[in-house]
Amino acid sequence: MKDHSNQPLLFTSLSKKKISAVFDDGYVSSDAGVMFLREIERQIGLIDSVAKTIQDKRHSAYIDHTLRDLLFQRTFQIACGYEDANDSDFLKSDPLFKIAAHRDPVEDPDLASQPTISRLENALTKKDLYRIANILVDGFIRSYTHKPKVIVLDLDPTDDICHGHQQLALFNGYVDEYCYMPLHIYEGLSGKLVTAVLRPGKVPTAREIITILKRVVKKLRDAWPNTLFILRADSHFAKPEIMDWLEQNSLFYVFGLAKNPVLQRLSEPTVNQVRALQKVLTKKVRRFASFSYAAGTWSHPRRVILRAEASPAEVDNRFILTNFQEASAQYLYESVYCARGKMEQMIKDHKTHLKSDRTSCHSFLANQFRLFLHSIAYVLLHYLRTHLLKGTKLAKAQFDTIRLKLLKIGARVEILKTRIKLHLPSSYPFQAIFARCCRLLQSGPSG
């Protein structure tokens, strides 16, 4: 690419004063907020844990960048909006990314370029990835300072469109594209990420889901034996093998349930009631009912909850399936099941704002590693939002908004003999929030 560092860029004059720009200051960064990520990682230690578990097969005599250096660089760049490995070529000399990766911006060598990053992504084995998956769950457990009374596990696959020749990319008729279908698991009450598992582009089978749940639930149960665990998911997860396994392991579930003629027939009394009430009241009417139902493939009858809603235009039926027996039908539907809609925002933060669908490596294992890197970036930004931005106007902001307003800040880096000073814009509109985050980070870890 052509070097523009010494070529003045001209703009329209102002009051007869010429305006020009030049790329000539090596100690200016556009990402001052990366320092928050550095401090958060110092407290939670997730990247350090991942670096220690990966088996580095490189010859020590030829290593310029440790695994820890590479993971810091790649993850922080993802969090700051540089999701492509190619971005490393332009950011390897950035003074703040070097500081965030524990390198002196003057005395230490530059960070890694794209080829080194790509070699890392393609070097990991199945054992490495399995250990990283365990570390993500361990990190989720460590994020609680007290044993939780209830953990709600929200599960959902999402489409990850593939445009190349990635291994295990399959054509999905519903999406009408070749894709992966990674499974995301979050804690529904807090929005914390539990894990994200890359999968071929098809609906997950019962065996796949149970295999993942066995690993996750065992670790959670070992840490919190007295915690109540609830699984929430859509109708894809209402498979007889899954429900049997959950019941055998004393886990509660609330799943969506697809309509069928038998369910429609069982719902007729309630449907007729809401239809009649709607005509009398001339407004939307909603009623709930609960009944026992067993599909032919089920081992025994289970509780099904009906939500029937009548408007002047139509009557709409929805069904959910649960092994909760005591709670009311309305509470389980409106307060428990419908609350899983927040997971769409969690996936949006992960997939859209952190670009975790950039799984463009040929190797399936390399793409799973990329998904893990984006998951670590999610954990860092979620911590930032939950613990540092609580009580501010950014407390409920999306990740892209947080990045724009808190991470993407221009800074001039002044290197002195005994200290490094960051000069931030005096016109920056979120100075109070920025300062508050700094104070909270210096006061120690948050629970």
C-alpha positions as CSV (number, residue, x, y, z in Angstrom):
1,M,0.0,0.0,0.0
2,K,1.3,3.5,-0.8
3,D,2.8,5.4,2.1
4,H,1.0,8.7,2.7
5,S,3.0,9.7,5.8
6,N,4.8,12.6,4.1
7,Q,2.1,13.7,1.7
8,P,0.0,16.6,3.0
9,L,-3.7,16.1,2.6
10,L,-5.4,19.4,1.8
11,F,-8.9,20.6,2.9
12,T,-10.9,23.8,2.2
13,S,-9.3,26.8,3.8
14,L,-10.7,28.6,6.8
15,S,-10.4,32.4,7.1
16,K,-7.6,32.3,4.5
17,K,-5.7,29.7,6.6
18,K,-4.7,26.6,4.7
19,I,-5.8,23.3,6.2
20,S,-3.7,20.2,5.7
21,A,-3.2,16.8,7.4
22,V,-0.2,14.5,7.5
23,F,0.3,11.0,8.9
24,D,3.5,11.7,10.7
25,D,3.0,11.1,14.4
26,G,3.9,7.6,15.5
27,Y,2.8,8.3,19.1
28,V,-0.9,8.9,18.4
29,S,-3.6,6.3,18.7
30,S,-7.3,6.3,17.9
31,D,-8.1,3.6,20.6
32,A,-7.3,5.0,24.0
33,G,-10.1,2.9,25.5
34,V,-8.0,-0.3,24.9
35,M,-6.4,0.6,28.2
36,F,-9.7,-0.4,29.9
37,L,-9.5,-3.8,28.3
38,R,-5.9,-4.2,29.5
39,E,-7.0,-3.4,33.1
40,I,-10.1,-5.7,32.9
41,E,-7.9,-8.6,31.7
42,R,-5.5,-8.0,34.5
43,Q,-8.3,-8.5,36.9
44,I,-10.1,-11.5,35.4
45,G,-7.0,-13.2,33.8
46,L,-9.0,-15.0,31.0
47,I,-6.4,-14.4,28.3
48,D,-3.6,-15.4,30.6
49,S,-5.4,-18.7,31.3
50,V,-5.9,-19.4,27.6
51,A,-2.2,-18.7,26.8
52,K,-1.0,-21.1,29.5
53,T,-3.2,-24.0,28.3
54,I,-2.2,-23.8,24.6
55,Q,0.7,-26.1,23.6
56,D,3.2,-23.9,21.8
57,K,5.1,-26.1,19.3
58,R,7.2,-23.3,17.9
59,H,11.0,-23.4,18.3
60,S,11.9,-21.1,21.2
61,A,14.9,-19.7,19.3
62,Y,12.7,-18.3,16.5
63,I,9.9,-16.8,18.6
64,D,9.4,-13.0,18.5
65,H,5.9,-13.0,19.9
66,T,4.7,-15.2,22.8
67,L,1.3,-16.8,22.7
68,R,0.3,-14.3,25.4
69,D,1.4,-11.4,23.2
70,L,-0.6,-12.7,20.2
71,L,-3.7,-13.4,22.2
72,F,-3.6,-9.9,23.8
73,Q,-3.1,-8.3,20.5
74,R,-5.8,-10.3,18.6
75,T,-8.5,-10.1,21.3
76,F,-8.1,-6.4,22.0
77,Q,-8.2,-5.6,18.3
78,I,-11.4,-7.6,17.9
79,A,-13.0,-5.7,20.9
80,C,-11.9,-2.3,19.3
81,G,-13.5,-3.2,16.0
82,Y,-10.6,-4.6,14.1
83,E,-11.9,-8.1,13.5
84,D,-9.7,-9.0,10.5
85,A,-6.3,-10.5,11.0
86,N,-5.1,-8.2,8.2
87,D,-5.7,-5.2,10.5
88,S,-2.7,-6.4,12.5
89,D,-0.4,-5.1,9.7
90,F,-1.5,-1.6,10.4
91,L,-1.8,-1.8,14.1
92,K,1.4,-3.6,15.1
93,S,3.1,-0.2,15.7
94,D,0.1,1.4,17.5
95,P,1.6,2.7,20.8
96,L,-1.5,1.9,22.9
97,F,-2.0,-1.6,21.5
98,K,1.6,-2.2,22.3
99,I,1.1,-0.9,25.9
100,A,-2.1,-3.0,26.2
101,A,0.0,-6.1,25.2
102,H,2.6,-5.1,27.9
103,R,5.2,-3.8,25.4
104,D,7.0,-0.5,25.7
105,P,5.9,1.6,22.6
106,V,9.5,2.8,22.1
107,E,11.9,0.2,23.4
108,D,10.1,-3.1,22.5
109,P,9.6,-4.5,19.0
110,D,6.3,-4.1,17.2
111,L,3.4,-6.5,17.6
112,A,2.7,-9.3,15.2
113,S,1.7,-8.9,11.6
114,Q,-1.1,-10.8,9.8
115,P,0.9,-13.9,8.8
116,T,1.9,-14.6,12.4
117,I,-1.7,-14.1,13.6
118,S,-3.0,-16.5,10.9
119,R,-0.3,-19.1,11.8
120,L,-1.5,-19.0,15.4
121,E,-5.2,-19.4,14.4
122,N,-4.3,-22.5,12.3
123,A,-1.9,-24.1,14.8
124,L,-4.4,-25.2,17.5
125,T,-5.4,-28.8,18.0
126,K,-8.6,-30.3,19.2
127,K,-7.1,-30.7,22.7
128,D,-6.1,-27.0,22.8
129,L,-9.7,-26.0,21.8
130,Y,-11.2,-28.4,24.4
131,R,-9.1,-26.8,27.1
132,I,-10.0,-23.3,26.0
133,A,-13.7,-24.3,26.1
134,N,-13.2,-25.4,29.7
135,I,-11.4,-22.2,30.6
136,L,-14.4,-20.1,29.3
137,V,-16.7,-22.0,31.6
138,D,-14.3,-21.7,34.5
139,G,-14.1,-18.0,33.8
140,F,-17.9,-17.8,33.9
141,I,-17.9,-19.6,37.3
142,R,-15.1,-17.3,38.7
143,S,-17.2,-14.2,37.7
144,Y,-19.5,-14.9,40.6
145,T,-18.3,-13.8,44.0
146,H,-21.2,-15.6,45.7
147,K,-22.8,-18.9,44.8
148,P,-25.9,-18.1,42.8
149,K,-29.3,-19.4,43.8
150,V,-30.5,-19.7,40.2
151,I,-28.7,-20.0,36.9
152,V,-30.7,-19.7,33.7
153,L,-28.9,-21.2,30.7
154,D,-30.2,-19.7,27.4
155,L,-29.3,-21.8,24.4
156,D,-29.7,-20.8,20.8
157,P,-28.0,-21.6,17.5
158,T,-27.4,-18.7,15.0
159,D,-26.5,-18.8,11.3
160,D,-22.9,-17.9,10.4
161,I,-22.9,-17.5,6.6
162,C,-19.9,-18.9,4.8
163,H,-18.6,-17.5,1.5
164,G,-15.6,-19.7,0.8
165,H,-14.8,-23.4,1.1
166,Q,-14.8,-23.8,4.9
167,Q,-14.7,-27.3,6.3
168,L,-18.1,-28.5,7.5
169,A,-20.0,-25.6,6.0
170,L,-23.4,-27.0,4.9
171,F,-26.3,-25.7,2.9
172,N,-29.1,-24.8,5.2
173,G,-32.5,-24.7,3.6
174,Y,-34.1,-22.3,6.1
175,V,-31.2,-19.8,5.8
176,D,-30.9,-20.5,2.1
177,E,-27.1,-20.3,2.4
178,Y,-24.0,-22.3,3.1
179,C,-23.3,-21.7,6.7
180,Y,-22.1,-22.8,10.1
181,M,-24.6,-22.9,12.9
182,P,-22.7,-22.1,16.2
183,L,-24.5,-22.8,19.4
184,H,-24.4,-19.9,21.9
185,I,-25.0,-20.4,25.7
186,Y,-25.5,-17.4,27.9
187,E,-26.7,-16.9,31.5
188,G,-30.1,-15.4,30.9
189,L,-30.3,-13.3,34.1
190,S,-26.9,-11.6,33.7
191,G,-26.0,-11.8,30.0
192,K,-22.7,-13.5,30.8
193,L,-21.3,-15.8,28.1
194,V,-20.9,-19.4,29.2
195,T,-19.6,-20.8,25.9
196,A,-20.0,-20.7,22.1
197,V,-19.5,-23.9,20.1
198,L,-19.0,-23.9,16.3
199,R,-21.1,-26.4,14.5
200,P,-22.0,-27.5,10.9
201,G,-24.8,-25.5,9.3
202,K,-27.7,-27.7,10.4
203,V,-30.1,-27.9,13.3
204,P,-28.3,-29.5,16.3
205,T,-29.2,-33.1,17.1
206,A,-30.2,-34.3,20.5
207,R,-26.9,-36.1,20.8
208,E,-24.9,-32.9,20.0
209,I,-26.8,-30.8,22.5
210,I,-26.5,-33.4,25.3
211,T,-22.8,-33.8,24.7
212,I,-22.3,-30.0,25.2
213,L,-24.6,-29.8,28.1
214,K,-22.9,-32.7,29.9
215,R,-19.6,-30.9,30.0
216,V,-21.1,-27.5,30.9
217,V,-23.5,-28.7,33.5
218,K,-20.9,-30.9,35.2
219,K,-18.6,-28.0,35.7
220,L,-21.4,-25.8,37.0
221,R,-22.7,-28.5,39.3
222,D,-19.3,-29.2,40.7
223,A,-18.9,-25.5,41.5
224,W,-22.5,-24.9,42.7
225,P,-24.1,-28.2,43.9
226,N,-27.1,-26.4,45.5
227,T,-27.9,-24.0,42.7
228,L,-31.2,-24.3,40.7
229,F,-30.5,-24.7,37.0
230,I,-33.1,-23.8,34.4
231,L,-32.6,-24.2,30.6
232,R,-34.5,-22.1,28.1
233,A,-34.6,-22.6,24.4
234,D,-36.9,-22.7,21.4
235,S,-38.7,-25.7,20.0
236,H,-35.6,-27.1,18.3
237,F,-34.5,-28.3,21.8
238,A,-37.8,-30.0,22.7
239,K,-36.5,-33.4,21.7
240,P,-37.4,-36.5,23.8
241,E,-33.8,-37.5,24.4
242,I,-32.9,-34.0,25.7
243,M,-35.9,-33.8,28.0
244,D,-35.3,-37.3,29.4
245,W,-31.6,-36.4,30.1
246,L,-32.6,-33.1,31.8
247,E,-35.2,-34.8,34.0
248,Q,-32.8,-37.6,34.9
249,N,-30.2,-35.0,36.0
250,S,-32.7,-32.9,38.0
251,L,-32.6,-29.9,35.6
252,F,-35.6,-27.7,34.9
253,Y,-36.4,-26.6,31.4
254,V,-38.8,-24.2,29.6
255,F,-38.9,-24.9,25.8
256,G,-40.9,-23.6,22.9
257,L,-43.2,-26.2,21.4
258,A,-44.2,-26.3,17.7
259,K,-48.0,-26.5,16.9
260,N,-49.6,-29.7,15.8
261,P,-53.2,-30.8,15.3
262,V,-53.4,-32.5,18.7
263,L,-52.2,-29.4,20.5
264,Q,-54.7,-27.3,18.5
265,R,-57.5,-29.6,19.5
266,L,-56.5,-29.5,23.2
267,S,-56.5,-25.7,23.0
268,E,-59.9,-25.3,21.5
269,P,-61.8,-24.5,24.8
270,T,-59.5,-21.7,25.7
271,V,-59.4,-20.4,22.1
272,N,-63.2,-20.3,22.0
273,Q,-63.2,-18.4,25.3
274,V,-60.8,-15.7,24.2
275,R,-62.6,-15.4,20.8
276,A,-65.9,-14.8,22.6
277,L,-64.4,-12.4,25.1
278,Q,-62.7,-10.4,22.4
279,K,-66.0,-9.9,20.6
280,V,-67.6,-8.6,23.8
281,L,-64.8,-6.5,25.0
282,T,-63.7,-5.3,21.5
283,K,-60.1,-5.3,22.5
284,K,-57.2,-7.7,22.6
285,V,-57.7,-10.6,25.0
286,R,-55.1,-13.0,26.3
287,R,-55.6,-16.2,28.4
288,F,-53.5,-19.0,29.6
289,A,-54.1,-22.7,30.1
290,S,-52.1,-25.7,31.1
291,F,-52.6,-29.4,30.2
292,S,-50.8,-32.7,30.0
293,Y,-49.6,-33.9,26.6
294,A,-47.4,-36.7,25.3
295,A,-46.1,-37.0,21.7
296,G,-45.7,-40.5,20.4
297,T,-42.0,-40.4,20.8
298,W,-42.0,-39.1,24.4
299,S,-41.4,-41.4,27.4
300,H,-44.3,-39.9,29.4
301,P,-46.7,-37.0,29.4
302,R,-45.4,-33.5,30.2
303,R,-46.9,-30.1,31.0
304,V,-47.8,-27.9,28.1
305,I,-48.7,-24.3,28.5
306,L,-51.0,-22.5,26.1
307,R,-51.0,-18.8,25.5
308,A,-54.1,-17.8,23.5
309,E,-54.5,-14.3,22.3
310,A,-57.4,-12.9,20.3
311,S,-57.4,-9.6,18.4
312,P,-60.0,-8.2,15.9
313,A,-57.8,-9.6,13.1
314,E,-56.9,-13.1,14.4
315,V,-56.5,-15.6,17.2
316,D,-52.9,-16.5,17.9
317,N,-51.8,-19.6,19.8
318,R,-48.4,-20.3,21.3
319,F,-47.2,-23.3,23.2
320,I,-44.3,-23.9,25.6
321,L,-43.2,-27.1,27.3
322,T,-41.9,-27.4,30.9
323,N,-41.2,-29.7,33.8
324,F,-42.2,-27.0,36.3
325,Q,-45.4,-28.2,37.9
326,E,-46.2,-25.6,40.6
327,A,-45.7,-22.2,38.9
328,S,-48.6,-20.6,37.1
329,A,-49.0,-20.9,33.4
330,Q,-49.0,-17.1,32.9
331,Y,-45.8,-16.6,35.0
332,L,-43.9,-19.4,33.2
333,Y,-44.9,-18.0,29.8
334,E,-44.6,-14.2,30.3
335,S,-41.8,-14.0,33.0
336,V,-39.7,-17.0,32.3
337,Y,-40.0,-18.1,28.6
338,C,-40.5,-14.6,27.0
339,A,-37.5,-13.3,29.0
340,R,-35.3,-15.4,26.7
341,G,-35.8,-12.8,24.1
342,K,-33.0,-10.9,25.6
343,M,-30.6,-13.5,24.2
344,E,-31.1,-12.0,20.8
345,Q,-29.3,-8.9,22.1
346,M,-26.5,-11.1,23.5
347,I,-26.0,-12.8,20.2
348,K,-26.2,-9.5,18.4
349,D,-23.4,-8.1,20.6
350,H,-21.3,-11.2,19.9
351,K,-22.1,-11.8,16.3
352,T,-22.9,-8.4,14.8
353,H,-20.9,-5.9,17.0
354,L,-17.9,-8.1,17.5
355,K,-18.1,-9.7,14.0
356,S,-17.8,-13.3,15.3
357,D,-19.2,-14.6,12.0
358,R,-15.8,-13.8,10.4
359,T,-15.1,-17.5,10.3
360,S,-13.3,-17.4,7.0
361,C,-10.4,-19.9,7.6
362,H,-10.6,-23.1,5.7
363,S,-10.0,-25.2,8.8
364,F,-12.9,-25.9,11.0
365,L,-10.6,-25.9,14.1
366,A,-9.2,-22.5,13.2
367,N,-12.7,-21.1,12.9
368,Q,-13.6,-22.5,16.3
369,F,-10.6,-20.8,17.7
370,R,-11.7,-17.5,16.1
371,L,-15.1,-18.0,17.7
372,F,-13.4,-18.4,21.1
373,L,-11.3,-15.2,20.5
374,H,-14.5,-13.3,19.8
375,S,-16.0,-14.9,22.9
376,I,-13.2,-13.6,25.1
377,A,-13.7,-10.1,23.6
378,Y,-17.4,-10.5,24.5
379,V,-16.4,-11.3,28.1
380,L,-14.2,-8.2,28.4
381,L,-16.8,-5.8,27.0
382,H,-19.6,-7.4,29.1
383,Y,-17.5,-6.8,32.2
384,L,-16.9,-3.2,31.1
385,R,-20.6,-2.6,30.6
386,T,-21.8,-4.5,33.7
387,H,-19.2,-3.4,36.3
388,L,-17.8,-0.1,35.1
389,L,-20.7,1.5,33.3
390,K,-23.4,0.6,35.8
391,G,-25.4,3.7,36.7
392,T,-24.3,5.6,33.7
393,K,-26.1,6.5,30.4
394,L,-24.1,3.7,28.8
395,A,-25.2,1.0,31.3
396,K,-27.5,-0.7,28.7
397,A,-25.7,0.3,25.6
398,Q,-24.9,-2.1,22.8
399,F,-21.2,-3.1,22.3
400,D,-20.9,-1.0,19.2
401,T,-22.1,2.1,21.1
402,I,-19.7,1.4,23.9
403,R,-16.9,1.0,21.5
404,L,-17.7,4.3,19.7
405,K,-18.1,6.4,22.8
406,L,-15.6,4.8,25.2
407,L,-12.9,2.9,23.2
408,K,-12.5,4.9,20.0
409,I,-10.8,8.0,21.6
410,G,-7.8,9.7,20.1
411,A,-4.8,10.0,22.3
412,R,-1.3,11.3,22.0
413,V,1.2,9.1,23.9
414,E,4.0,11.0,25.6
415,I,7.0,8.8,26.5
416,L,8.9,10.2,29.5
417,K,11.9,8.8,31.4
418,T,9.9,7.4,34.3
419,R,6.3,7.4,33.0
420,I,4.0,7.3,30.0
421,K,1.3,10.0,29.8
422,L,-1.8,9.8,27.5
423,H,-3.1,13.2,26.3
424,L,-6.8,12.9,25.6
425,P,-9.0,15.4,23.8
426,S,-10.3,18.2,26.1
427,S,-13.5,18.3,24.1
428,Y,-14.3,14.5,24.7
429,P,-17.9,14.5,25.8
430,F,-17.8,11.4,28.1
431,Q,-14.9,12.5,30.3
432,A,-16.9,11.9,33.5
433,I,-17.7,8.3,32.5
434,F,-14.1,7.7,31.4
435,A,-12.7,8.9,34.7
436,R,-15.2,6.9,36.6
437,C,-14.2,3.7,34.8
438,C,-10.6,4.4,35.7
439,R,-11.3,4.9,39.3
440,L,-13.4,1.7,39.5
441,L,-10.6,-0.3,37.9
442,Q,-8.0,1.0,40.3
443,S,-10.2,0.1,43.3
444,G,-10.0,-3.6,42.5
445,P,-12.0,-6.4,41.0
446,S,-15.8,-6.2,40.9
447,G,-18.1,-9.1,41.8
